[in-house]
């Protein structure tokens, strides 16, 4: 296992997950609100970074949620889902080329736009069979895996993810890079930790009876501490 090397940019955080096995968990039925609240709190992480060749440091705020993949079922939870269950795939930071392929416009990507600092939740696929959604999810999870491997992502939020299938590659990369991982969905996090050895931090686990905001605050605080920074309320 190798630690990531020094970065030149504010820390970028990714999120992977789903609406989960049950139906009453962490605002999962409102994915856009969920991702937006988490982004807002992650953007309050403050760290220091070198700004030039003199290695001087200045305080910087994190880039927030730069990459996200979140699949939401339209009926019930994943515990009873089938390949034909209808789902929608939401994303942040995923871009589509004219030839139909996808890419992440990360810090070190040749296709990045220096002037693009906006946060936006996109719908990659709407109301499609889960089998189709999962195939697209796995394609883009490979892109996230590469972003982690190339030090473009410094932390990961996992919400009821699937470490043995759809999130297998990104979870393995997170373990190799030893980036801090927070999240909810105790079963999936325990499985991911046991299978690939994730560096779980903070009070990661279940989400029942916890609001989206308070959980997002917990995510941000835990990541801030483990990125050598602080969380600014």
C-alpha positions in Angstrom: 0.0 0.0 0.0 1.4 3.4 -0.9 0.5 6.8 0.3 -0.3 9.5 -2.2 2.4 12.0 -3.1 2.2 15.8 -2.4 -0.5 17.6 -4.4 -0.5 20.9 -6.1 -4.2 21.6 -5.8 -6.8 21.9 -3.0 -8.0 18.4 -2.0 -10.7 16.9 -4.2 -13.3 14.5 -2.8 -15.2 11.8 -4.7 -18.4 10.0 -3.8 -19.8 6.6 -4.8 -23.0 5.0 -3.7 -26.7 4.2 -4.0 -30.0 4.7 -2.4 -29.3 1.6 -0.3 -31.0 -1.5 0.7 -33.9 0.1 2.7 -36.2 3.0 2.0 -35.6 5.3 4.9 -31.9 6.2 4.7 -30.0 9.5 4.6 -32.2 11.3 2.1 -31.3 8.8 -0.6 -34.6 9.4 -2.3 -33.5 13.0 -3.1 -30.1 12.4 -4.7 -29.6 16.0 -5.9 -30.2 17.5 -2.5 -28.0 14.8 -0.9 -25.0 15.4 -3.2 -25.4 19.2 -2.9 -25.5 19.2 0.9 -22.4 17.0 1.1 -20.6 19.2 -1.4 -21.4 22.3 0.6 -19.9 20.8 3.7 -16.8 19.3 2.0 -16.1 22.8 0.5 -15.6 24.0 4.1 -12.5 21.8 4.6 -9.4 24.0 4.9 -5.9 22.8 4.4 -2.5 24.3 3.4 -0.7 23.8 0.1 2.6 24.9 -1.4 1.9 27.7 -3.9 5.2 28.1 -5.8 8.7 26.8 -6.1 9.7 28.4 -2.8 7.5 25.9 -1.0 5.6 28.7 0.8 2.3 27.6 2.1 -1.1 29.3 2.2 -4.5 28.2 3.5 -6.8 26.9 0.9 -10.4 25.5 0.9 -11.0 22.1 -0.5 -12.5 21.7 -3.9 -15.5 20.0 -2.5 -17.3 17.1 -4.2 -15.5 16.9 -7.6 -16.6 13.4 -8.7 -19.7 11.5 -7.8 -21.6 8.5 -9.0 -25.0 7.8 -7.3 -27.6 5.3 -8.4 -31.2 5.7 -7.1 -34.0 3.1 -7.4 -37.4 4.4 -8.1 -39.2 1.7 -6.2 -38.0 0.1 -2.9 -34.5 -0.7 -1.9 -31.6 -2.7 -3.4 -32.3 -5.6 -1.0 -35.2 -6.6 -3.2 -34.0 -5.1 -6.5 -33.7 -7.1 -9.8 -32.0 -6.4 -13.1 -35.3 -5.0 -14.4 -35.8 -2.6 -11.5 -36.0 1.0 -12.7 -33.2 3.3 -11.6 -31.5 6.7 -12.4 -27.8 7.4 -12.4 -26.6 10.8 -11.1 -23.1 12.2 -11.4 -20.8 15.1 -10.6 -17.7 15.9 -12.6 -18.3 13.3 -15.4 -18.2 14.7 -18.9 -19.2 13.1 -22.2 -17.2 13.5 -25.4 -18.8 13.8 -28.8 -17.9 10.2 -29.6 -19.9 9.0 -26.6 -17.1 8.2 -24.2 -16.8 9.7 -20.8 -14.0 11.4 -18.9 -13.3 13.2 -15.6 -12.0 16.7 -15.9 -9.6 16.5 -13.0 -6.8 18.6 -11.7 -4.2 16.8 -13.9 -6.4 16.1 -16.9 -5.4 17.5 -20.2 -9.1 18.3 -20.9 -9.6 20.4 -17.7 -11.1 23.8 -17.9 -9.3 26.2 -15.5 -12.3 28.5 -15.4 -14.8 25.8 -14.5 -15.3 25.9 -10.7 -19.0 25.2 -10.8 -20.8 22.3 -9.0 -23.6 20.6 -10.9 -25.4 17.3 -10.5 -26.1 15.7 -13.8 -28.4 12.8 -14.8 -26.3 10.3 -16.8 -29.2 7.9 -17.4 -32.8 8.3 -16.3 -35.3 5.6 -15.5 -33.5 2.7 -17.0 -33.3 -1.0 -16.0 -30.8 -1.5 -13.2 -28.8 -3.9 -15.4 -28.2 -1.1 -17.9 -27.5 1.4 -15.2 -24.9 -0.8 -13.5 -23.0 -1.4 -16.8 -22.7 2.4 -17.3 -21.8 2.8 -13.6 -18.9 0.3 -13.9 -17.6 2.0 -17.0 -17.4 5.3 -15.1 -16.1 3.7 -11.9 -13.1 2.7 -13.9 -12.5 6.4 -14.7 -12.7 7.2 -11.0 -10.3 4.4 -10.2 -7.8 6.0 -12.6 -8.3 9.4 -11.0 -7.5 8.0 -7.6 -4.5 6.2 -8.9 -3.1 9.4 -10.5 -3.6 11.5 -7.3 -6.5 13.6 -8.6 -8.8 12.5 -5.7 -7.6 12.8 -2.1 -10.7 11.5 -0.2 -13.7 9.3 -0.8 -17.3 9.2 0.5 -19.1 5.8 0.3 -22.8 5.6 0.7 -24.3 2.1 0.5 -21.8 1.3 -2.2 -21.1 -2.1 -3.8 -17.4 -3.0 -3.3 -17.7 -6.4 -4.9 -19.2 -5.3 -8.2 -20.0 -1.7 -9.4 -17.5 0.0 -7.1 -14.8 -2.8 -7.1 -12.2 -0.8 -9.1 -12.5 2.5 -7.2 -12.5 0.8 -3.8 -9.4 -1.1 -4.7 -7.7 2.2 -5.9 -8.7 3.9 -2.7 -7.2 1.1 -0.6 -3.9 1.2 -2.7 -3.6 5.0 -2.3 -4.6 4.8 1.3 -6.8 7.9 1.0 -9.3 8.5 3.8 -12.7 7.0 3.3 -15.9 8.0 5.1 -19.5 7.0 4.6 -22.7 5.3 5.6 -24.2 1.9 4.9 -22.4 -0.2 7.5 -22.8 -3.5 5.6 -21.1 -2.2 2.4 -18.4 -0.4 4.3 -17.5 -3.4 6.4 -17.4 -5.5 3.3 -15.2 -3.0 1.5 -12.8 -2.8 4.5 -12.6 -6.6 4.8 -12.1 -7.2 1.0 -9.7 -4.4 0.0 -8.5 -2.9 3.3 -9.9 0.6 3.1 -8.6 3.4 5.3 -11.9 4.1 7.1 -12.0 7.3 9.2 -14.4 9.0 11.5 -17.7 7.5 12.6 -18.5 5.7 9.4 -21.5 3.3 9.5 -25.3 3.3 9.5 -27.4 6.3 8.5 -30.8 5.6 10.0 -32.3 8.5 12.1 -29.5 10.8 11.0 -30.2 13.9 8.8 -28.4 14.5 5.6 -26.8 17.7 7.0 -25.5 16.1 10.2 -24.0 13.2 8.4 -22.4 15.5 5.8 -20.8 17.5 8.7 -19.4 14.3 10.1 -18.0 13.3 6.7 -16.3 16.7 6.3 -14.9 16.8 9.8 -13.4 13.3 9.5 -11.9 14.0 6.1 -10.5 17.4 7.2 -8.7 15.8 10.2 -7.2 13.1 8.0 -6.2 15.5 5.3 -4.2 17.5 7.8 -6.7 20.4 7.8 -9.7 21.7 9.6 -13.5 22.0 9.0 -14.8 25.5 9.0 -18.4 25.7 10.2 
